[in-house]
Amino acid sequence: MQYDAKFWLKFSLINLFIVALLGVLMRYKIGFEFPVFNQKYVQESHYHFAFYGWIAHTLMVLMVNCLVKTNSNFKSSRYNPIFLANLISSYGMLISFLFFGYGILSGLFSLTAILSSYYFSFKFIKDLNRNKVNPVSAMWFKAALFFNFLSTLGIFALAYMMLSKNLYQNEYLATSYYFLHFQYNGWFFFACMGLLLEFIKASDPTQLKVFRLFFISCIPAYFLSVLWLKIPEWLYIVIVMSAFIQVYALIVMLKSLKHNRQIALQPFILRYVILFVGVALSIKLFLQLGSTIPVISKLAFGFRPVVIAYLHLVLLAIITLFLLFYIYAQQLFSHSKYAFTGLMIFTTGVLLNEVVLAIQGIAAFTYTIVPYVNDVLFAVALILLLGAGLLFYFSLARSEKKQIL
């Protein structure tokens, strides 16, 4: 079977729809009674499938597509077994976590997904060195795979804690944040940046500077998530410096991309989406900078709605919307008005989700209960599901008319 990016990306959109469906189920269970599923099991199924079935799968397919574009003779079909293994592992985690939670079965599927990512990293870096990919993009890709490896060490540490039953709250939370940090801010973010620079064909010294700044600050930035621990003064200074470095890198990057022709030529909806992503990334990095103030850090990580709002800001508003932008900007699926309507609805859902979660998080500081907030979040989850469903249906429908906006 030959490599076909569109074929594998069909699974990406299907999986995004499933992620949104699980999100609706979680929100429904919070606001209404639905005892069939365990809420914790649904949550674990939701985030594992989002990470591996939606984001990791999509990133791997798009990264290989970069190699295909630079070398028409590249034997890309060798990656098909890796994509298949990752999808089988993802669906295995989806089902096993949903019905049984953490256990031997879910652990085995998690392990096969991790091993698949290791094998992908080995092959991809090897092929990357042999092909003429944008050199700065190649650096982002290699760093992304390195941070993915670092993040998986957190999974093994969590597995050890559970098997040995040595579950201490601080250690458990610190390890969980370790995994999330190097997934969100390492593997996902760096891979997206590699795709972006490959798309806009940017390899100037400014972009190299941006890469170096984000790379050197990524590891110390992890400690922004654990400022509630007893941090030595010298380490606290390094953490604050890393937060400032990332904000500075953001400003340099946005200035260099401000008048990029590749982005300016995109249809209005895609320019709107990438602008939304840029604003969300800016908010994220400035929030990180603000969290270096100990009082604010303790408040933020002491309230679950704030943590959920932050995680969704990264996962939905930055990573997910960027991937959708990239897929359509590269015309891997047609620019139909119906698919773009789905994209607009989904983006609106992301915005509403963040606004409501932010209100809920701010209200939590004063222990104020926001009336009907769970009902509103359930309605927003339905908007996200509708947008994802339209993207899936109209992007894949063979009979749709190619109507360019």
Contacts in CASP RR format, 6 or more apart in sequence:
PFRMAT RR
TARGET T0000
AUTHOR 0000-0000-0000
METHOD contacts of the structure
MODEL  1
MQYDAKFWLKFSLINLFIVALLGVLMRYKIGFEFPVFNQKYVQESHYHFA
FYGWIAHTLMVLMVNCLVKTNSNFKSSRYNPIFLANLISSYGMLISFLFF
GYGILSGLFSLTAILSSYYFSFKFIKDLNRNKVNPVSAMWFKAALFFNFL
STLGIFALAYMMLSKNLYQNEYLATSYYFLHFQYNGWFFFACMGLLLEFI
KASDPTQLKVFRLFFISCIPAYFLSVLWLKIPEWLYIVIVMSAFIQVYAL
IVMLKSLKHNRQIALQPFILRYVILFVGVALSIKLFLQLGSTIPVISKLA
FGFRPVVIAYLHLVLLAIITLFLLFYIYAQQLFSHSKYAFTGLMIFTTGV
LLNEVVLAIQGIAAFTYTIVPYVNDVLFAVALILLLGAGLLFYFSLARSE
KKQIL
1 77 0 8 1.000
1 80 0 8 1.000
2 76 0 8 1.000
2 77 0 8 1.000
3 64 0 8 1.000
3 68 0 8 1.000
3 76 0 8 1.000
3 77 0 8 1.000
3 79 0 8 1.000
3 80 0 8 1.000
5 61 0 8 1.000
5 62 0 8 1.000
5 64 0 8 1.000
5 65 0 8 1.000
5 68 0 8 1.000
5 332 0 8 1.000
6 332 0 8 1.000
6 333 0 8 1.000
8 57 0 8 1.000
8 61 0 8 1.000
8 83 0 8 1.000
9 58 0 8 1.000
9 61 0 8 1.000
9 62 0 8 1.000
9 327 0 8 1.000
9 332 0 8 1.000
9 333 0 8 1.000
10 396 0 8 1.000
11 53 0 8 1.000
11 57 0 8 1.000
11 87 0 8 1.000
12 53 0 8 1.000
12 54 0 8 1.000
12 57 0 8 1.000
12 58 0 8 1.000
12 61 0 8 1.000
12 323 0 8 1.000
12 327 0 8 1.000
13 388 0 8 1.000
13 391 0 8 1.000
13 392 0 8 1.000
13 395 0 8 1.000
13 396 0 8 1.000
14 392 0 8 1.000
15 49 0 8 1.000
15 53 0 8 1.000
15 54 0 8 1.000
15 57 0 8 1.000
15 90 0 8 1.000
16 54 0 8 1.000
16 320 0 8 1.000
16 388 0 8 1.000
16 391 0 8 1.000
16 392 0 8 1.000
17 385 0 8 1.000
17 388 0 8 1.000
17 389 0 8 1.000
17 391 0 8 1.000
17 392 0 8 1.000
18 49 0 8 1.000
18 94 0 8 1.000
19 46 0 8 1.000
19 49 0 8 1.000
19 50 0 8 1.000
19 54 0 8 1.000
19 388 0 8 1.000
20 381 0 8 1.000
20 384 0 8 1.000
20 385 0 8 1.000
20 387 0 8 1.000
20 388 0 8 1.000
20 389 0 8 1.000
21 385 0 8 1.000
22 42 0 8 1.000
22 45 0 8 1.000
22 46 0 8 1.000
22 49 0 8 1.000
22 98 0 8 1.000
23 42 0 8 1.000
23 46 0 8 1.000
23 381 0 8 1.000
23 384 0 8 1.000
23 385 0 8 1.000
24 378 0 8 1.000
24 381 0 8 1.000
24 382 0 8 1.000
24 384 0 8 1.000
24 385 0 8 1.000
25 34 0 8 1.000
25 37 0 8 1.000
25 42 0 8 1.000
26 39 0 8 1.000
26 42 0 8 1.000
26 43 0 8 1.000
26 46 0 8 1.000
26 381 0 8 1.000
27 374 0 8 1.000
27 377 0 8 1.000
27 378 0 8 1.000
27 380 0 8 1.000
27 381 0 8 1.000
28 34 0 8 1.000
28 378 0 8 1.000
28 381 0 8 1.000
29 37 0 8 1.000
29 39 0 8 1.000
29 42 0 8 1.000
30 39 0 8 1.000
30 374 0 8 1.000
30 377 0 8 1.000
30 378 0 8 1.000
31 374 0 8 1.000
31 375 0 8 1.000
31 378 0 8 1.000
37 98 0 8 1.000
38 101 0 8 1.000
40 101 0 8 1.000
41 97 0 8 1.000
41 98 0 8 1.000
41 99 0 8 1.000
41 100 0 8 1.000
41 101 0 8 1.000
42 98 0 8 1.000
44 97 0 8 1.000
44 101 0 8 1.000
44 102 0 8 1.000
44 106 0 8 1.000
45 93 0 8 1.000
45 94 0 8 1.000
45 95 0 8 1.000
45 97 0 8 1.000
45 98 0 8 1.000
45 101 0 8 1.000
48 90 0 8 1.000
48 93 0 8 1.000
48 94 0 8 1.000
48 97 0 8 1.000
48 106 0 8 1.000
48 110 0 8 1.000
49 90 0 8 1.000
49 91 0 8 1.000
49 93 0 8 1.000
49 94 0 8 1.000
49 97 0 8 1.000
50 315 0 8 1.000
51 183 0 8 1.000
52 86 0 8 1.000
52 89 0 8 1.000
52 90 0 8 1.000
52 93 0 8 1.000
52 113 0 8 1.000
53 86 0 8 1.000
53 87 0 8 1.000
53 90 0 8 1.000
53 91 0 8 1.000
53 94 0 8 1.000
54 320 0 8 1.000
55 188 0 8 1.000
55 315 0 8 1.000
55 319 0 8 1.000
55 320 0 8 1.000
55 323 0 8 1.000
56 86 0 8 1.000
56 113 0 8 1.000
56 117 0 8 1.000
56 187 0 8 1.000
57 83 0 8 1.000
57 86 0 8 1.000
57 87 0 8 1.000
57 90 0 8 1.000
58 323 0 8 1.000
58 327 0 8 1.000
59 144 0 8 1.000
59 187 0 8 1.000
59 188 0 8 1.000
59 191 0 8 1.000
59 192 0 8 1.000
59 195 0 8 1.000
59 323 0 8 1.000
60 79 0 8 1.000
60 82 0 8 1.000
60 83 0 8 1.000
60 86 0 8 1.000
60 120 0 8 1.000
60 124 0 8 1.000
61 83 0 8 1.000
62 195 0 8 1.000
62 323 0 8 1.000
62 326 0 8 1.000
62 327 0 8 1.000
63 124 0 8 1.000
63 141 0 8 1.000
63 191 0 8 1.000
63 195 0 8 1.000
64 76 0 8 1.000
64 79 0 8 1.000
64 124 0 8 1.000
65 330 0 8 1.000
65 332 0 8 1.000
66 133 0 8 1.000
66 137 0 8 1.000
66 141 0 8 1.000
66 195 0 8 1.000
66 198 0 8 1.000
67 74 0 8 1.000
67 76 0 8 1.000
67 124 0 8 1.000
67 127 0 8 1.000
67 128 0 8 1.000
67 131 0 8 1.000
67 133 0 8 1.000
68 74 0 8 1.000
68 76 0 8 1.000
70 131 0 8 1.000
70 132 0 8 1.000
70 133 0 8 1.000
71 131 0 8 1.000
71 132 0 8 1.000
74 127 0 8 1.000
74 131 0 8 1.000
78 123 0 8 1.000
79 120 0 8 1.000
79 123 0 8 1.000
82 116 0 8 1.000
82 119 0 8 1.000
82 120 0 8 1.000
82 123 0 8 1.000
85 112 0 8 1.000
85 116 0 8 1.000
86 113 0 8 1.000
86 116 0 8 1.000
86 117 0 8 1.000
86 120 0 8 1.000
88 112 0 8 1.000
89 109 0 8 1.000
89 110 0 8 1.000
89 112 0 8 1.000
89 113 0 8 1.000
89 116 0 8 1.000
90 109 0 8 1.000
90 113 0 8 1.000
92 105 0 8 1.000
92 106 0 8 1.000
92 109 0 8 1.000
93 106 0 8 1.000
93 109 0 8 1.000
93 110 0 8 1.000
93 113 0 8 1.000
96 103 0 8 1.000
96 105 0 8 1.000
96 106 0 8 1.000
96 107 0 8 1.000
96 109 0 8 1.000
97 106 0 8 1.000
100 106 0 8 1.000
102 162 0 8 1.000
107 159 0 8 1.000
110 155 0 8 1.000
114 152 0 8 1.000
114 155 0 8 1.000
117 148 0 8 1.000
117 152 0 8 1.000
118 149 0 8 1.000
118 152 0 8 1.000
120 145 0 8 1.000
121 145 0 8 1.000
121 148 0 8 1.000
121 149 0 8 1.000
124 141 0 8 1.000
124 145 0 8 1.000
125 141 0 8 1.000
125 142 0 8 1.000
125 145 0 8 1.000
128 138 0 8 1.000
128 141 0 8 1.000
128 142 0 8 1.000
133 141 0 8 1.000
133 198 0 8 1.000
134 194 0 8 1.000
134 197 0 8 1.000
134 198 0 8 1.000
134 201 0 8 1.000
134 202 0 8 1.000
134 203 0 8 1.000
135 203 0 8 1.000
136 194 0 8 1.000
136 197 0 8 1.000
136 202 0 8 1.000
136 203 0 8 1.000
136 207 0 8 1.000
136 208 0 8 1.000
136 211 0 8 1.000
137 194 0 8 1.000
137 195 0 8 1.000
137 197 0 8 1.000
137 198 0 8 1.000
137 203 0 8 1.000
139 208 0 8 1.000
139 211 0 8 1.000
140 190 0 8 1.000
140 191 0 8 1.000
140 193 0 8 1.000
140 194 0 8 1.000
140 197 0 8 1.000
140 211 0 8 1.000
141 190 0 8 1.000
141 191 0 8 1.000
141 194 0 8 1.000
143 186 0 8 1.000
143 190 0 8 1.000
143 211 0 8 1.000
143 215 0 8 1.000
143 218 0 8 1.000
144 186 0 8 1.000
144 187 0 8 1.000
144 188 0 8 1.000
144 189 0 8 1.000
144 190 0 8 1.000
144 191 0 8 1.000
144 194 0 8 1.000
145 187 0 8 1.000
147 182 0 8 1.000
147 185 0 8 1.000
147 186 0 8 1.000
147 187 0 8 1.000
147 190 0 8 1.000
147 218 0 8 1.000
148 182 0 8 1.000
148 183 0 8 1.000
148 186 0 8 1.000
148 187 0 8 1.000
150 182 0 8 1.000
151 178 0 8 1.000
151 179 0 8 1.000
151 181 0 8 1.000
151 182 0 8 1.000
151 183 0 8 1.000
151 186 0 8 1.000
151 187 0 8 1.000
152 179 0 8 1.000
153 178 0 8 1.000
154 175 0 8 1.000
154 178 0 8 1.000
154 179 0 8 1.000
155 179 0 8 1.000
157 175 0 8 1.000
157 178 0 8 1.000
158 172 0 8 1.000
158 175 0 8 1.000
158 176 0 8 1.000
158 179 0 8 1.000
160 166 0 8 1.000
161 167 0 8 1.000
161 171 0 8 1.000
161 172 0 8 1.000
161 175 0 8 1.000
170 229 0 8 1.000
173 226 0 8 1.000
174 225 0 8 1.000
174 226 0 8 1.000
174 229 0 8 1.000
177 222 0 8 1.000
177 225 0 8 1.000
177 226 0 8 1.000
178 222 0 8 1.000
178 225 0 8 1.000
180 225 0 8 1.000
180 311 0 8 1.000
181 221 0 8 1.000
181 222 0 8 1.000
181 225 0 8 1.000
182 218 0 8 1.000
182 222 0 8 1.000
184 311 0 8 1.000
184 314 0 8 1.000
184 315 0 8 1.000
184 319 0 8 1.000
185 218 0 8 1.000
185 221 0 8 1.000
185 314 0 8 1.000
186 218 0 8 1.000
188 314 0 8 1.000
188 319 0 8 1.000
189 214 0 8 1.000
189 318 0 8 1.000
189 319 0 8 1.000
190 214 0 8 1.000
190 215 0 8 1.000
190 218 0 8 1.000
192 318 0 8 1.000
192 319 0 8 1.000
192 322 0 8 1.000
192 323 0 8 1.000
192 326 0 8 1.000
193 211 0 8 1.000
193 214 0 8 1.000
195 322 0 8 1.000
195 326 0 8 1.000
196 322 0 8 1.000
196 326 0 8 1.000
197 203 0 8 1.000
197 207 0 8 1.000
199 262 0 8 1.000
199 326 0 8 1.000
199 329 0 8 1.000
199 330 0 8 1.000
200 257 0 8 1.000
200 260 0 8 1.000
200 262 0 8 1.000
200 263 0 8 1.000
201 262 0 8 1.000
202 256 0 8 1.000
202 257 0 8 1.000
202 260 0 8 1.000
204 256 0 8 1.000
206 252 0 8 1.000
206 256 0 8 1.000
207 253 0 8 1.000
207 256 0 8 1.000
209 249 0 8 1.000
209 252 0 8 1.000
210 249 0 8 1.000
210 252 0 8 1.000
210 253 0 8 1.000
210 256 0 8 1.000
213 245 0 8 1.000
213 246 0 8 1.000
213 248 0 8 1.000
213 249 0 8 1.000
213 252 0 8 1.000
214 246 0 8 1.000
214 249 0 8 1.000
216 245 0 8 1.000
217 241 0 8 1.000
217 242 0 8 1.000
217 243 0 8 1.000
217 245 0 8 1.000
217 246 0 8 1.000
217 249 0 8 1.000
218 242 0 8 1.000
220 235 0 8 1.000
220 238 0 8 1.000
220 239 0 8 1.000
220 241 0 8 1.000
220 242 0 8 1.000
221 239 0 8 1.000
221 242 0 8 1.000
221 243 0 8 1.000
221 246 0 8 1.000
221 288 0 8 1.000
223 231 0 8 1.000
223 235 0 8 1.000
223 238 0 8 1.000
223 239 0 8 1.000
224 239 0 8 1.000
224 242 0 8 1.000
224 243 0 8 1.000
224 288 0 8 1.000
224 291 0 8 1.000
224 292 0 8 1.000
224 297 0 8 1.000
225 301 0 8 1.000
227 236 0 8 1.000
227 239 0 8 1.000
227 291 0 8 1.000
227 292 0 8 1.000
227 294 0 8 1.000
227 297 0 8 1.000
227 298 0 8 1.000
227 301 0 8 1.000
228 297 0 8 1.000
228 298 0 8 1.000
228 301 0 8 1.000
228 302 0 8 1.000
231 239 0 8 1.000
239 292 0 8 1.000
240 292 0 8 1.000
243 285 0 8 1.000
243 288 0 8 1.000
243 289 0 8 1.000
243 290 0 8 1.000
243 291 0 8 1.000
243 292 0 8 1.000
244 289 0 8 1.000
246 285 0 8 1.000
246 288 0 8 1.000
246 289 0 8 1.000
247 285 0 8 1.000
247 286 0 8 1.000
247 289 0 8 1.000
250 281 0 8 1.000
250 282 0 8 1.000
250 285 0 8 1.000
254 278 0 8 1.000
254 282 0 8 1.000
257 263 0 8 1.000
262 329 0 8 1.000
263 271 0 8 1.000
263 274 0 8 1.000
264 271 0 8 1.000
266 274 0 8 1.000
266 329 0 8 1.000
267 335 0 8 1.000
267 340 0 8 1.000
267 404 0 8 1.000
267 405 0 8 1.000
268 405 0 8 1.000
269 340 0 8 1.000
269 343 0 8 1.000
269 344 0 8 1.000
269 405 0 8 1.000
270 325 0 8 1.000
270 328 0 8 1.000
270 329 0 8 1.000
272 347 0 8 1.000
273 321 0 8 1.000
273 324 0 8 1.000
273 325 0 8 1.000
273 343 0 8 1.000
273 347 0 8 1.000
274 322 0 8 1.000
274 325 0 8 1.000
274 329 0 8 1.000
276 317 0 8 1.000
276 321 0 8 1.000
276 347 0 8 1.000
276 350 0 8 1.000
276 351 0 8 1.000
277 317 0 8 1.000
277 318 0 8 1.000
277 321 0 8 1.000
277 322 0 8 1.000
277 325 0 8 1.000
278 318 0 8 1.000
280 313 0 8 1.000
280 317 0 8 1.000
280 318 0 8 1.000
280 321 0 8 1.000
280 354 0 8 1.000
281 318 0 8 1.000
283 313 0 8 1.000
284 310 0 8 1.000
284 313 0 8 1.000
284 314 0 8 1.000
284 318 0 8 1.000
287 310 0 8 1.000
290 296 0 8 1.000
291 297 0 8 1.000
291 300 0 8 1.000
299 306 0 8 1.000
299 365 0 8 1.000
300 306 0 8 1.000
300 307 0 8 1.000
300 310 0 8 1.000
301 307 0 8 1.000
303 361 0 8 1.000
303 364 0 8 1.000
303 365 0 8 1.000
304 364 0 8 1.000
305 357 0 8 1.000
305 360 0 8 1.000
305 361 0 8 1.000
305 364 0 8 1.000
306 361 0 8 1.000
306 364 0 8 1.000
308 357 0 8 1.000
309 354 0 8 1.000
309 357 0 8 1.000
309 358 0 8 1.000
309 360 0 8 1.000
309 361 0 8 1.000
312 353 0 8 1.000
312 354 0 8 1.000
312 357 0 8 1.000
313 354 0 8 1.000
316 350 0 8 1.000
316 353 0 8 1.000
316 354 0 8 1.000
317 350 0 8 1.000
317 351 0 8 1.000
317 354 0 8 1.000
320 350 0 8 1.000
321 347 0 8 1.000
321 350 0 8 1.000
324 343 0 8 1.000
324 346 0 8 1.000
324 391 0 8 1.000
327 333 0 8 1.000
328 335 0 8 1.000
328 339 0 8 1.000
328 340 0 8 1.000
328 343 0 8 1.000
333 339 0 8 1.000
333 395 0 8 1.000
333 396 0 8 1.000
334 395 0 8 1.000
334 400 0 8 1.000
334 402 0 8 1.000
335 402 0 8 1.000
335 403 0 8 1.000
335 404 0 8 1.000
335 405 0 8 1.000
336 394 0 8 1.000
336 395 0 8 1.000
336 400 0 8 1.000
336 401 0 8 1.000
336 402 0 8 1.000
336 403 0 8 1.000
337 403 0 8 1.000
337 405 0 8 1.000
338 390 0 8 1.000
338 394 0 8 1.000
338 400 0 8 1.000
338 403 0 8 1.000
339 390 0 8 1.000
339 391 0 8 1.000
339 394 0 8 1.000
339 395 0 8 1.000
339 400 0 8 1.000
340 405 0 8 1.000
341 390 0 8 1.000
341 394 0 8 1.000
342 386 0 8 1.000
342 387 0 8 1.000
342 389 0 8 1.000
342 390 0 8 1.000
342 391 0 8 1.000
342 394 0 8 1.000
343 387 0 8 1.000
343 391 0 8 1.000
345 383 0 8 1.000
345 386 0 8 1.000
345 387 0 8 1.000
345 390 0 8 1.000
346 383 0 8 1.000
346 384 0 8 1.000
346 387 0 8 1.000
346 388 0 8 1.000
346 390 0 8 1.000
346 391 0 8 1.000
348 383 0 8 1.000
349 380 0 8 1.000
349 383 0 8 1.000
349 384 0 8 1.000
349 387 0 8 1.000
350 384 0 8 1.000
352 380 0 8 1.000
352 383 0 8 1.000
353 377 0 8 1.000
353 380 0 8 1.000
353 381 0 8 1.000
353 384 0 8 1.000
356 373 0 8 1.000
356 376 0 8 1.000
356 377 0 8 1.000
356 380 0 8 1.000
357 377 0 8 1.000
359 370 0 8 1.000
359 373 0 8 1.000
360 370 0 8 1.000
360 373 0 8 1.000
360 377 0 8 1.000
363 369 0 8 1.000
363 370 0 8 1.000
394 400 0 8 1.000
END
